[in-house]
Amino acid sequence: MTTHLRVISTLFLVALFMQPILAATLQHPAVIPHTGERDGQHPFTTAVTNFTRVDWTTNHIPNGGFESWSAPHDLDSLNSYRTVERYAWYAMAPWPVSEGLRSFGMEVRAIDPDHPSELIVTKSSWTYWNNPANLTLKFDFFVDEIPDPGVGDAFYVHVEMGTPARHLYYYMSGSAQASNSSYNAYFTVNADTGSWQTFDANLTRDFIDAFGVEPTTFRQFQYYLYGISSDYARTFIDDVWLVNSSYVQIGGSQAYGDFETGGTGPSWYYIRSDPSDISQSSIRTQGDWSLNITSLSVKSSSQAYVYTSPYKRITSVNPGILRFNWRIEALEHSTDDVYAYVYVKCSNGTGNEFSLFYPLSYGGSSFPVSGSSSVVIHPDGFNSTGVWNSFERNPYEDVAAFNATNDLFVEQIMIRVNALVSRITLLVDELSFNCSIVNDMSYEDQPEPGEPVHSWGWTSIREDPHLTVTDVARTGEKAANLTLTDGDEYYGSQGLSNLPFTNATELYLDWNWRVEEFTANDYEGVVLGVYFDDTSIGYVMANGSGMENGDFDEYVPVATGASVGTWVNTQRNLVEDYVSAFGQQPNGTIEGVVLIAYSDMGSHVEILLDDLYVYTDSAPTLSDLAMSPTAPVEGQNVTVNVTAYDPSLDTVVLHYRVNASQWVPVQMSELTETNFTASIPAQSLHAVVEFYVTANDTFGKTATLSNGSDYFGYVVASAPTTTSTTTTTTTTTSSTTTTSSTTTETITSATTTGNERQLDVVLMVVGVAVVAVVVLVAYGFFRKTRA
């Protein structure tokens, strides 16, 4: 009988258990199968993208962090409006008066040179008349202050006559920043300051001298006071006469040319306002700057606002989230006319308009601004001062809570302040409106099959009977059907809020499409295109030989291998396509996408679209790591396999080190499009090997696969060995002693199975040899006794 003793060295066990043996596999989310070319020039895949790993939304408010400024009072990218300081009044003594009791005063002042102030004074209404023969304009004027006429401060009269209109400009102070042309003539008076003077001009003669023709029509004249300085510019006018030959159009009490009525009747038109400012502030929640909107009113109304027009469709599936931080920094004399609010203007596919108001602060008992179909919601922090508040609202849900609608088209987002005989300062930071980059997406939030698709339209939801919802879908239950016959054409567009587009922007255009019918006549085709800020690319899904080629700067065919009635998924790396098409790196924006289709007479074009997205890709995905063998011994190489995916995958690298020495990188070889392999060389007995895997894409994004917070690893064991001894039998007359051959195996493994129940003896370090001898002697004694 043979006994097998499995002797496991306790010393080795201690060392083994002190070094964690890490799992050889990790479960990660599924990745996108990719069958395109590695160079990325024409990436093409027949699989459906896994949208859990990409970001198909973006912030549609440019410069929402308020970090980009042309000047401290000049915000980049966003639209803005602010009132300026301009004042007009019927002046009486001690102000200068030329005749009677009243003159007319004009006053302006600029906050900064980039935002000058301008006051225009003219008649409340004008009636044109023909053949202005011997037309004269005469008035008294008093230049009180023109701080710096050399840099743009000016007082002048603008006269408009003729058909087509031509213009005469008379500068009493300051100078024109332009030259004479066939439609504009400039005259310089350069009057003294501090005294009354008279302007007297024959407009008909000046017109003929300037343009060489007689004026056929008189249209109007206007007084302009223009200030670019931070000091006041101030002038007065009085006793205005406009006479056509002997007929008095304006003069004395006729048309209130003497200003004596003091504005009690229909007379002169002007707009008064007090200043507001839009500037950068160092009181912020992130970055270097926040937005400061301040309105300061002493006599007239003051208001300012910042706005953008995203023109994006939002639904229950794609709600759009509006976020920002806000703080009322100053508030004086809170009344009904002092307020700050956020305004969201929306419409839907049925033509209904909705106004969302989010008041941040106002005096009085009710919000002073309203409109048709308006919804007023007071956010958290309403009317608080001196503290930062967080705003986060879902405009779709806020409108849908009070109105029946399935979608909304966000036309404008505005933040506004207003003051009257008061002052209010609002600080804003981290402004964002996040929703899908394009409106289409999966089409599951579109109307019922047969209804027009609500996706295409630059500034509103555009319904076109050629593009309808269908239940023949690649995924889900809805898709889009574009059908044209007999010379029909289709043009749809969507703005992308000037989406940033550089060589560091990993943007993809991804969509499913299926040609249902295409007669392939000469002048027909279907193209999905992208408009960059400087050029364009069209992706051709179907085309006849004579299809027009003037819509895009470059065309890329994507129908290779496609057949009628078969769904195709096309995934385009927009940066790589741009570089391939134009030979340079992008450094600008994407303005929008367009869908263009033509049909010829007697033809029928029908194509289905589904899952149309523009998205940014994440870092590469690494998963399913496996090593072989799982329990390496001395003399064995270890093979490591891993699954890696990224549409723009560059390299996959195995990093290993032995006994905590320097890391050694090994570039992994490609087995398939997504499977990679590399080897770790054989190591000596008891060597501790650690390793992990990294992957990077061509845009510099990197992913690392390790075992949680640890590295993967193993300890090299000794190879299995077999030792045999010869069995010797000695025979005597009295007894027989038999020594059986004994086989001793030493087995060391990096993993333990725990499934063996044989007669194993695990020996402690000190007693290994003693116990073995005792067992052998006992066994021999037992055999002898039995015999």
C-alpha positions in Angstrom: 0.0 0.0 0.0 1.2 3.5 -0.9 0.6 6.5 1.3 0.6 10.0 -0.2 1.7 12.7 2.2 1.0 16.3 1.1 3.5 18.4 3.0 2.9 22.1 2.8 5.6 24.3 4.3 4.2 26.4 7.1 6.8 29.0 6.4 5.6 29.4 2.9 2.0 29.5 4.0 2.8 32.4 6.4 4.5 34.3 3.6 1.7 33.6 1.2 -1.1 34.8 3.5 0.8 38.0 4.3 0.8 39.0 0.6 -2.8 39.5 -0.7 -3.6 37.5 -3.8 -5.8 39.9 -5.9 -8.7 38.9 -8.1 -7.9 38.3 -11.7 -11.1 39.8 -13.1 -13.2 42.9 -12.7 -16.8 43.5 -13.9 -17.3 46.8 -15.8 -20.3 48.2 -17.7 -20.7 46.9 -21.3 -18.7 48.7 -23.9 -19.5 49.7 -27.4 -18.4 47.1 -30.0 -16.3 49.0 -32.5 -15.4 47.7 -36.0 -14.0 50.9 -37.5 -10.5 51.7 -38.7 -7.9 52.3 -36.0 -6.7 55.5 -37.7 -10.1 57.1 -37.1 -10.2 58.6 -40.6 -13.6 57.0 -41.3 -14.7 55.2 -38.1 -17.8 53.1 -38.8 -19.6 50.7 -36.6 -22.6 48.5 -37.0 -23.4 48.4 -33.3 -25.7 50.6 -31.2 -23.8 53.0 -28.9 -24.1 52.5 -25.2 -25.1 56.0 -24.1 -24.4 55.3 -20.4 -20.7 55.9 -21.1 -21.0 59.2 -23.1 -22.3 62.7 -22.3 -25.0 63.8 -24.8 -25.8 66.9 -22.9 -24.0 70.2 -22.6 -24.3 73.6 -21.0 -26.1 75.8 -23.6 -25.0 79.1 -21.8 -21.6 80.2 -23.1 -19.3 81.7 -20.5 -21.7 80.8 -17.7 -18.8 80.9 -15.3 -18.3 84.6 -16.1 -14.5 84.1 -16.5 -14.1 85.6 -19.9 -14.3 89.4 -20.2 -13.1 91.8 -22.9 -12.9 94.5 -20.3 -14.0 94.8 -16.6 -17.4 96.1 -17.9 -17.6 94.1 -21.1 -18.8 90.5 -20.7 -17.9 88.0 -23.5 -20.3 85.6 -25.3 -23.6 86.6 -23.6 -25.9 89.3 -24.7 -26.5 92.2 -22.4 -28.3 95.5 -22.1 -27.9 98.4 -19.6 -29.5 101.8 -19.4 -27.1 104.7 -19.5 -27.3 108.0 -17.7 -29.1 110.5 -20.0 -31.4 113.2 -19.0 -33.5 115.8 -20.8 -35.7 118.5 -19.4 -37.5 121.8 -20.0 -35.0 124.1 -18.4 -35.7 127.3 -16.5 -33.4 129.8 -14.8 -30.9 129.5 -13.3 -30.2 127.1 -16.3 -29.4 129.0 -19.5 -32.4 130.3 -21.4 -32.1 132.1 -24.7 -35.7 133.5 -25.1 -38.9 133.3 -23.1 -39.0 131.3 -19.9 -37.7 128.0 -21.0 -35.0 126.3 -23.0 -34.5 122.5 -23.5 -31.6 120.9 -21.6 -29.7 117.7 -22.5 -27.2 115.9 -20.3 -25.3 112.5 -20.6 -22.5 110.7 -18.8 -20.8 107.4 -19.5 -19.9 104.7 -16.9 -16.9 103.6 -19.0 -15.5 104.2 -22.5 -16.9 100.9 -23.7 -20.4 101.9 -22.9 -21.0 105.5 -24.0 -24.2 107.4 -23.3 -26.4 108.9 -26.0 -29.4 111.1 -25.9 -31.6 111.8 -28.9 -34.2 114.6 -29.0 -36.5 114.9 -31.9 -40.2 115.6 -32.7 -42.8 113.2 -31.4 -43.7 112.4 -35.0 -42.7 113.5 -38.5 -44.7 113.8 -41.7 -42.5 113.7 -44.8 -43.0 116.2 -47.5 -41.7 116.4 -51.1 -39.5 119.0 -52.8 -38.1 120.8 -49.8 -37.1 124.0 -51.7 -35.0 126.6 -49.8 -35.4 124.7 -46.5 -33.6 126.3 -43.6 -33.0 125.2 -40.0 -32.2 127.8 -37.3 -31.9 127.4 -33.5 -30.0 128.8 -30.6 -27.7 126.5 -28.6 -25.6 126.7 -25.5 -22.7 124.3 -25.0 -22.2 124.0 -21.3 -19.9 121.1 -20.9 -18.2 118.8 -23.5 -15.5 117.1 -21.5 -13.3 115.7 -24.2 -14.4 116.4 -27.8 -11.2 114.9 -29.1 -12.1 111.3 -28.0 -15.8 111.3 -29.0 -17.8 113.6 -26.8 -20.0 115.5 -29.2 -23.2 117.6 -29.8 -24.6 117.5 -33.3 -27.7 117.7 -35.5 -28.6 114.9 -37.9 -30.8 115.9 -40.9 -32.3 113.2 -43.2 -33.6 114.1 -46.7 -33.9 112.6 -50.2 -35.1 109.3 -51.7 -33.1 107.2 -51.1 -32.3 108.8 -47.8 -29.1 110.9 -47.5 -27.7 112.4 -44.3 -26.3 115.7 -43.2 -24.4 115.9 -39.9 -23.7 119.3 -38.3 -21.2 119.2 -35.3 -21.6 122.1 -32.9 -19.0 120.5 -30.7 -16.7 117.5 -31.2 -16.0 116.0 -34.6 -17.3 113.2 -36.8 -15.4 109.9 -36.6 -16.2 109.3 -40.3 -15.6 110.7 -43.8 -17.9 112.1 -46.5 -19.5 109.6 -48.8 -22.2 109.5 -51.4 -24.8 109.2 -48.7 -23.3 111.0 -45.7 -21.9 114.6 -45.4 -20.3 116.1 -42.3 -20.0 119.7 -41.3 -18.0 121.1 -38.4 -19.2 124.2 -36.5 -16.9 124.0 -33.4 -18.8 126.6 -31.3 -17.4 128.1 -28.1 -18.6 126.8 -24.7 -20.4 128.9 -22.1 -22.4 131.2 -24.3 -25.5 131.3 -26.5 -24.8 130.9 -30.2 -27.1 130.6 -33.3 -27.0 127.8 -35.9 -28.5 128.9 -39.2 -28.1 126.6 -42.3 -29.8 126.3 -45.7 -30.4 122.5 -45.8 -31.4 122.4 -49.4 -28.2 124.2 -50.6 -25.9 122.0 -48.3 -27.6 118.9 -49.7 -27.0 119.9 -53.3 -23.4 120.9 -52.6 -22.7 117.6 -50.8 -24.5 115.1 -53.2 -24.9 117.0 -56.5 -28.6 116.5 -56.6 -31.7 118.3 -55.2 -33.5 116.7 -52.3 -36.8 115.1 -53.3 -38.1 114.6 -49.8 -37.6 115.9 -46.3 -37.8 113.2 -43.6 -36.7 114.4 -40.2 -33.9 115.9 -38.0 -32.6 114.9 -34.6 -30.4 116.4 -31.9 -27.7 114.1 -30.5 -25.7 114.5 -27.4 -23.0 111.8 -27.1 -20.8 111.1 -24.1 -17.9 108.8 -23.8 -16.3 110.4 -20.8 -17.1 109.8 -17.1 -17.8 113.5 -16.7 -21.1 115.2 -17.7 -21.7 116.5 -21.2 -24.4 119.2 -21.2 -26.0 121.4 -23.7 -29.2 123.6 -24.2 -31.2 124.4 -27.3 -33.9 127.1 -27.7 -36.0 128.9 -30.4 -36.0 126.2 -33.1 -37.2 127.3 -36.6 -37.6 124.9 -39.6 -38.8 126.9 -42.6 -39.5 125.6 -46.1 -39.3 128.8 -48.2 -41.9 130.9 -46.4 -43.8 128.1 -44.8 -43.0 127.6 -41.1 -42.9 123.9 -40.2 -41.5 124.6 -36.7 -41.0 127.9 -35.0 -42.3 130.0 -32.1 -45.5 128.3 -30.8 -45.8 126.4 -34.1 -45.0 122.8 -33.2 -43.6 124.0 -29.9 -40.4 125.3 -31.3 -39.9 127.8 -28.4 -40.3 125.1 -25.7 -42.5 127.4 -23.7 -45.3 124.8 -23.1 -42.9 122.8 -20.8 -43.9 119.5 -22.4 -47.6 119.8 -21.6 -48.7 119.1 -25.2 -47.5 116.9 -28.0 -44.1 118.2 -28.6 -40.6 116.7 -28.4 -39.6 113.1 -28.0 -36.7 111.8 -25.8 -35.9 108.9 -23.4 -34.5 109.5 -20.0 -32.8 106.9 -17.9 -30.4 106.4 -15.1 -27.3 104.2 -15.3 -26.9 100.5 -14.8 -23.7 98.5 -15.0 -22.7 95.0 -15.9 -19.2 94.2 -14.5 -17.0 91.5 -13.1 -16.9 91.0 -9.3 -14.3 89.3 -7.2 -17.1 88.1 -4.8 -17.7 84.7 -6.3 -18.4 81.0 -5.7 -15.8 79.7 -8.2 -13.1 80.9 -10.5 -11.9 84.4 -10.5 -15.0 86.4 -11.2 -18.8 86.5 -10.9 -21.3 88.7 -12.7 -22.3 92.0 -11.1 -25.6 93.6 -12.3 -26.2 96.9 -10.7 -29.0 99.4 -11.3 -28.7 102.9 -9.7 -31.6 105.3 -10.0 -31.7 108.9 -8.8 -34.4 110.5 -11.1 -35.2 108.0 -13.8 -35.7 104.3 -14.3 -32.6 102.1 -14.3 -32.4 98.5 -15.6 -29.9 96.0 -16.9 -30.1 92.4 -18.0 -28.0 89.6 -19.4 -29.6 87.0 -21.7 -29.0 84.2 -24.1 -31.1 82.3 -26.6 -30.4 78.6 -26.5 -33.3 77.6 -28.7 -33.5 74.0 -27.3 -36.3 71.6 -27.0 -37.0 70.1 -23.6 -39.3 67.4 -22.5 -39.9 65.0 -19.6 -37.1 62.8 -21.1 -34.8 65.7 -21.7 -36.0 68.3 -19.1 -33.2 70.9 -19.2 -31.9 72.0 -15.8 -31.3 75.7 -15.1 -28.7 76.3 -12.3 -26.8 79.2 -10.9 -25.7 80.8 -7.7 -27.0 84.3 -6.8 -26.7 86.9 -4.1 -28.4 90.3 -3.5 -25.4 92.3 -2.5 -27.1 95.7 -2.1 -30.8 96.7 -1.9 -31.9 100.3 -1.0 -35.5 101.6 -0.7 -37.2 98.3 -1.6 -40.4 99.2 -3.5 -42.6 97.8 -6.3 -40.2 99.3 -8.8 -37.1 97.6 -7.4 -36.7 94.0 -8.3 -34.5 91.2 -9.7 -35.7 88.1 -11.5 -35.0 85.3 -13.9 -37.1 85.0 -17.0 -37.4 82.0 -19.2 -39.4 82.4 -22.5 -40.8 79.2 -24.0 -43.1 78.0 -26.7 -44.3 74.6 -27.9 -45.1 72.9 -31.1 -48.7 74.0 -31.1 -47.8 77.7 -31.0 -48.5 78.4 -27.4 -46.2 80.7 -25.5 -45.2 80.4 -21.9 -43.4 82.9 -19.6 -41.6 81.6 -16.5 -40.6 84.2 -13.9 -38.4 83.3 -10.9 -38.3 86.5 -8.7 -35.2 86.8 -6.6 -36.2 90.0 -4.9 -38.9 92.7 -5.0 -40.7 95.1 -2.7 -44.4 95.4 -2.3 -47.0 92.6 -1.9 -46.9 91.0 -5.4 -44.5 90.4 -8.2 -44.7 93.5 -10.5 -44.0 91.8 -13.8 -46.4 89.4 -15.5 -47.5 88.3 -19.0 -49.8 86.0 -20.8 -49.5 82.3 -19.8 -47.0 83.3 -17.2 -45.9 81.2 -14.2 -44.3 82.8 -11.2 -42.3 80.7 -8.8 -40.4 82.0 -5.9 -37.1 80.1 -5.5 -35.3 79.3 -2.2 -33.6 82.4 -0.8 -36.2 84.9 -2.2 -35.6 88.4 -0.9 -32.5 87.4 1.1 -29.5 89.8 1.0 -25.8 89.4 1.6 -25.7 85.5 1.3 -25.2 83.2 -1.6 -28.2 81.1 -2.7 -28.3 78.1 -5.1 -30.9 78.1 -7.8 -31.9 74.9 -9.6 -35.1 74.5 -11.5 -36.6 72.3 -14.2 -38.3 74.7 -16.6 -40.3 71.9 -18.3 -41.7 70.6 -15.0 -42.5 74.2 -13.9 -44.5 75.0 -17.0 -46.1 71.5 -17.3 -47.3 71.8 -13.7 -49.7 74.6 -14.7 -50.1 74.0 -18.5 -50.8 71.0 -20.7 -47.8 70.5 -23.0 -45.6 67.6 -24.1 -42.6 69.7 -25.0 -41.2 73.2 -24.8 -38.8 75.2 -26.9 -36.6 77.4 -24.7 -36.2 80.7 -26.7 -34.6 82.9 -24.1 -33.1 82.9 -20.6 -32.7 86.3 -19.0 -31.5 87.7 -15.6 -32.7 91.2 -15.0 -32.6 94.0 -12.3 -34.6 97.2 -12.2 -34.5 100.2 -9.9 -36.4 103.5 -9.6 -35.0 106.0 -7.1 -33.1 103.2 -5.5 -30.1 100.9 -5.9 -29.9 97.1 -6.3 -26.9 94.9 -7.0 -27.2 91.2 -8.0 -24.3 88.8 -8.1 -24.5 85.7 -10.3 -22.1 82.8 -10.7 -21.9 79.3 -12.3 -24.8 79.8 -14.6 -25.8 76.7 -16.7 -28.6 75.3 -18.7 -28.0 71.6 -19.4 -29.9 69.5 -21.8 -29.2 67.4 -24.9 -26.9 68.8 -27.5 -29.3 68.0 -30.4 -33.1 67.8 -30.1 -33.7 64.4 -31.7 -32.1 61.8 -29.4 -34.1 58.6 -29.4 -37.4 60.1 -30.6 -39.2 58.5 -27.8 -40.4 61.9 -26.5 -41.8 62.9 -29.9 -45.5 63.1 -30.8 -47.5 60.0 -31.9 -46.7 58.2 -35.1 -47.8 60.1 -38.2 -47.4 63.5 -36.5 -44.6 65.9 -37.6 -41.2 65.5 -35.8 -40.6 68.3 -33.2 -36.8 68.6 -33.5 -35.7 70.7 -36.5 -36.0 74.5 -36.4 -33.2 76.9 -35.5 -35.3 79.4 -33.5 -38.6 77.5 -33.0 -40.1 74.1 -33.3 -40.7 73.6 -37.0 -43.3 71.1 -38.2 -42.8 69.8 -41.7 -45.1 67.1 -43.2 -42.1 65.5 -44.9 -40.5 64.5 -41.6 -42.9 62.5 -39.4 -42.8 60.1 -36.4 -42.9 56.4 -37.2 -43.1 53.3 -35.1 -40.6 51.5 -37.3 -37.6 52.1 -35.0 -34.1 50.8 -34.5 -34.5 51.0 -30.8 -37.5 51.8 -28.6 -40.9 52.5 -30.2 -40.4 55.7 -32.3 -38.1 57.0 -35.0 -38.3 59.6 -37.8 -39.5 59.0 -41.3 -38.3 61.4 -44.1 -40.3 61.0 -47.3 -39.9 63.0 -50.5 -41.5 62.6 -53.9 -41.6 64.3 -57.3 -39.1 67.1 -56.6 -39.9 67.7 -52.9 -37.1 69.2 -50.8 -36.4 69.2 -47.1 -34.2 71.5 -45.1 -34.0 71.3 -41.3 -31.5 72.9 -38.9 -30.7 73.0 -35.2 -28.4 75.5 -33.5 -25.9 74.1 -31.0 -25.2 77.3 -29.0 -21.8 77.6 -30.6 -20.6 74.4 -29.0 -16.8 74.6 -28.3 -14.8 72.6 -30.9 -11.0 72.2 -30.6 -8.5 69.4 -31.0 -9.1 68.6 -27.3 -12.9 68.2 -27.8 -13.8 64.6 -28.3 -17.1 65.1 -30.1 -19.0 62.4 -32.0 -22.0 62.5 -34.4 -23.8 59.2 -34.0 -27.1 58.1 -35.6 -29.0 55.1 -36.9 -30.5 55.3 -40.4 -32.2 53.0 -42.8 -33.0 53.6 -46.5 -36.6 52.4 -47.2 -36.7 53.5 -50.8 -34.4 55.3 -53.1 -34.9 55.5 -56.9 -31.3 56.9 -57.4 -32.3 59.5 -59.9 -29.7 62.1 -60.7 -30.9 65.0 -58.5 -31.8 63.4 -55.3 -30.0 62.6 -52.0 -30.0 62.7 -48.2 -27.2 64.4 -46.2 -26.8 65.1 -42.5 -24.4 68.0 -42.1 -22.4 69.8 -39.5 -21.8 73.6 -39.7 -18.6 74.7 -38.0 -17.9 78.4 -37.5 -15.7 78.5 -40.5 -16.6 75.6 -42.7 -18.9 72.5 -43.0 -19.0 68.8 -43.6 -21.9 66.8 -45.1 -22.4 63.1 -44.4 -24.0 61.5 -47.4 -26.4 58.6 -46.7 -27.8 58.4 -50.2 -27.2 60.3 -53.4 -27.8 60.3 -57.2 -25.0 61.2 -59.6 -26.2 64.7 -60.1 -27.0 65.7 -56.5 -26.2 69.3 -55.7 -22.8 69.7 -54.1 -23.0 73.3 -53.0 -24.4 72.9 -49.5 -21.2 71.8 -47.7 -17.5 72.5 -48.1 -16.7 68.8 -47.8 -18.7 65.6 -48.3 -18.1 62.3 -46.6 -20.0 59.2 -47.9 -21.2 56.9 -45.1 -23.4 54.5 -47.1 -20.6 52.0 -47.9 -21.9 48.5 -47.3 -25.5 49.7 -46.6 -28.5 48.1 -48.2 -32.1 49.1 -48.6 -34.2 48.0 -45.6 -31.2 47.5 -43.3 -30.4 49.6 -40.2 -27.0 51.1 -40.2 -25.3 52.9 -37.3 -22.8 55.6 -38.2 -20.4 57.1 -35.7 -18.2 60.0 -36.7 -15.3 61.5 -34.8 -15.9 65.1 -35.7 -12.3 66.3 -34.9 -10.7 63.6 -37.0 -13.1 64.2 -39.8 -12.3 67.9 -39.6 -8.6 67.3 -39.7 -8.9 64.8 -42.6 -11.1 67.2 -44.6 -9.3 70.5 -44.1 -5.8 69.6 -43.0 -5.7 71.6 -39.8 -6.8 71.3 -36.2 -10.1 72.9 -35.2 -10.1 75.9 -32.9 -13.6 77.3 -32.8 -17.2 76.2 -32.4 -19.9 74.1 -34.0 -22.8 76.4 -34.9 -25.4 73.7 -35.8 -26.4 70.6 -37.6 -28.6 70.4 -40.7 -30.6 67.7 -42.5 -31.0 68.2 -46.2 -32.8 66.0 -48.7 -33.8 66.3 -52.4 -36.0 64.3 -54.7 -36.2 64.3 -58.4 -39.3 64.3 -60.6 -40.8 60.8 -60.7 -38.7 59.7 -57.8 -39.4 58.5 -54.2 -36.9 59.0 -51.4 -37.7 57.5 -48.0 -35.2 57.2 -45.1 -35.7 56.4 -41.4 -33.6 58.0 -38.6 -33.2 56.9 -35.0 -31.0 57.6 -32.0 -29.5 60.8 -33.5 -27.0 62.3 -31.0 -24.0 64.5 -30.7 -21.9 63.6 -27.6 -18.6 63.8 -25.9 -16.9 60.5 -25.2 -15.5 59.6 -21.8 -12.1 58.1 -21.0 -11.5 54.5 -22.3 -13.4 51.7 -20.7 -11.3 48.8 -19.2 -12.9 45.5 -18.0 -12.7 41.7 -17.9 -9.0 41.4 -16.8 -7.8 37.8 -16.7 -4.4 36.3 -16.0 -3.1 32.9 -17.1 -2.0 30.8 -15.3 -3.9 31.9 -12.3 -1.3 30.4 -9.9 2.1 31.0 -11.6 5.2 29.0 -10.6 8.8 29.7 -11.2 9.8 29.5 -14.8 6.3 30.5 -16.1 5.4 33.6 -18.1 2.1 35.2 -17.1 -0.3 36.3 -19.8 -2.7 39.2 -19.0 -5.7 39.8 -21.2 -8.1 42.8 -20.9 -11.1 44.3 -22.7 -10.6 48.0 -23.7 -12.9 50.3 -25.7 -12.9 53.9 -26.8 -13.8 55.2 -30.3 -10.5 57.0 -30.4 -8.5 54.4 -28.5 -4.7 55.0 -28.7 -2.7 52.5 -26.6 -3.3 49.9 -23.8 -0.4 49.4 -21.5 0.3 46.7 -18.8 2.4 48.0 -15.9 4.1 45.5 -13.6 6.8 45.5 -11.0 8.6 42.8 -9.0 9.3 42.9 -5.3 8.2 46.6 -5.2 10.9 47.7 -7.6 10.5 50.1 -10.6 7.3 49.8 -12.7 7.9 48.3 -16.2 5.4 49.3 -18.9 4.5 46.9 -21.7 2.3 47.9 -24.6 -0.5 45.4 -25.0 -1.1 43.8 -28.4 -4.5 43.8 -30.1 -6.2 40.4 -30.3 -9.5 41.8 -31.6 -10.9 45.3 -31.8 -11.5 45.4 -28.1 -9.3 42.6 -26.7 -5.7 43.1 -25.8 -2.9 40.9 -24.4 0.6 41.2 -22.9 3.0 39.0 -20.9 4.9 39.3 -17.7 8.2 37.4 -17.9 8.9 34.4 -15.6 10.1 35.3 -12.2 12.0 33.5 -9.4 10.6 31.6 -6.5 8.6 33.7 -4.0 8.8 36.8 -6.1 6.0 39.2 -5.4 4.5 40.6 -8.7 2.1 43.5 -8.9 0.4 44.9 -12.0 -2.3 47.1 -13.4 -3.5 48.3 -16.8 -4.0 51.7 -18.3 -5.5 52.9 -21.6 -5.5 56.3 -23.3 -7.3 57.8 -26.3 -6.0 60.3 -28.8 -7.6 63.2 -26.9 -5.5 62.5 -23.8 -8.2 60.8 -21.6 -6.8 58.0 -19.5 -8.3 55.1 -17.7 -6.7 52.8 -15.1 -7.9 49.3 -14.2 -6.7 48.0 -10.8 -8.2 45.8 -8.1 -10.0 48.5 -6.1 -7.5 50.3 -4.1 -4.9 47.6 -4.6 -2.9 46.4 -7.6 -3.5 43.0 -9.1 -0.8 40.6 -8.0 0.6 37.1 -7.3 3.4 35.4 -5.5 5.6 33.0 -7.6 5.4 29.4 -6.2 7.8 26.5 -6.7 7.2 24.1 -9.4 5.7 20.6 -8.4 8.4 18.0 -7.7 8.3 14.1 -7.4 10.8 12.0 -5.3 10.7 8.2 -5.5 12.4 5.5 -3.4 12.9 1.8 -4.3 10.8 -0.9 -2.4 13.0 -3.6 -0.8 11.6 -6.9 0.5 13.6 -9.1 2.8 12.4 -12.7 3.5 13.4 -14.8 6.5 12.1 -18.1 7.8 10.3 -16.4 10.7 9.0 -13.2 9.2 8.9 -10.9 6.2 9.6 -7.1 6.5 8.4 -5.0 3.6 9.4 -1.4 3.0 7.0 0.1 0.6 8.0 2.9 -1.8 6.9 6.2 -0.5 6.1 9.2 -2.8 6.3 12.7 -1.3 4.8 15.6 -3.2 5.4 19.3 -2.4 2.7 21.4 -4.0 2.5 25.2 -3.7 -0.3 27.3 -5.2 -1.2 31.0 -5.4 -4.8 30.0 -4.9 -6.4 27.5 -2.5 -9.2 25.2 -3.5 -10.2 23.7 -0.1 -11.9 20.6 -1.7 -9.6 17.8 -0.8 -10.4 15.5 2.1 -7.6 13.0 1.9 -5.4 12.0 4.8 -3.3 15.2 4.8 -0.9 16.1 7.5 -0.2 19.8 8.0 3.0 20.1 10.0 4.3 23.0 12.0 7.7 24.3 11.2 9.6 22.6 14.0 7.9 19.2 13.8 7.8 18.4 10.1 10.5 15.7 10.0 9.6 14.1 13.4 6.0 13.7 12.6 6.8 12.2 9.2 9.0 9.5 10.8 6.5 8.7 13.5 3.8 8.1 10.9 6.1 5.8 8.8 7.1 3.7 11.9 3.6 3.4 13.1 2.4 2.3 9.7 5.1 -0.4 9.5 4.3 -1.6 13.0 0.7 -1.8 12.1 1.4 -3.9 9.0 3.7 -6.2 10.9 1.1 -6.7 13.6 -1.6 -7.5 11.1 0.7 -10.0 9.4 
